[in-house]
Amino acid sequence: MVNTAGYTLDQLRETVAELAKAKPYAVTIVDTFGCMNLEDLLEKTEVLNEYLPPSVKIAFHPHNNMLMAYPLAQSI
């Protein structure tokens, strides 16, 4: 999901509910502009965990525009 930070929580819930119907192997949180902080990442991850079956892997693809890619990747 490109620019995951741009989704409201309601938009994210709706999108993930639709994705779950396709039974994907994995869904990736993409920090397209490198603007996510830890709170944003945890909030988005929580929605994915709630709406996706346990068999679906959750991945994180950060960009390092604000030098947050490494600390965020280490935090999850």
N, C-alpha and C positions, 0 to 999 in steps of 0.2 A: 504494500500500500504506500504509494509515493506520497511524500509530505504528510505523514501520519500526524505530525504536530498540528496540521491545519484542520483536522477533523474535530468537531465538537464531540463530546462524549455520546450524545444521542446519535450523531451521524456515524460514529465509530461502532456503536452497538448495532445499528441497522446494517451497516456494511458487513460486519463480522457475522451476524446472524445469516445473511445471504451467503457469505463465503462458506460457512459451516455446512450448508446444504450440498455443496460441491465435494465435500469430504477431501479437502486438500491434504497433502503430506505436511506442508508447512505454510505459515504466514509470516511475513517479514514486516517488522516495524522499521520504516525508513525515515531517518532524520535528514530529509533532503537538504535543508538549509543550515544544518548544524546548530539549530537553535533550541533544542530540547535540554531541559535540566532534569535532574534526578526525579523530581516530583512528577513532571510530565511523563517520563518514561514509565515510572511505576504505575501511574494512573492508566496509561494506555495498555500496559501489560496486564493489569488487573481485569480490564474489560475483555481482552482476548482470552484470558484464562476462564472467565465466566461464561463466555459464549461459544468457545470452541471445545470440541470433544478432547479428552485427555490425550488421545493418540496424535493430535495435530501438534507439530513442533512449532515453537515461536522463535523466530530469529530477529536479530537487531542489526541494521545496517546504518551505522552513524557516518556523518560527514563532520569534518573537524574545523569548521569555520570559526567557532568560538572556543576552540581548544578543549572541547568537552567530550570528544569521542572516546578517548582512552579512559577517563574516569567513569563515564557512564557504562562502558563495556565491562569494567571491573566491578561495578556495583550490582550488576544483575546476575 
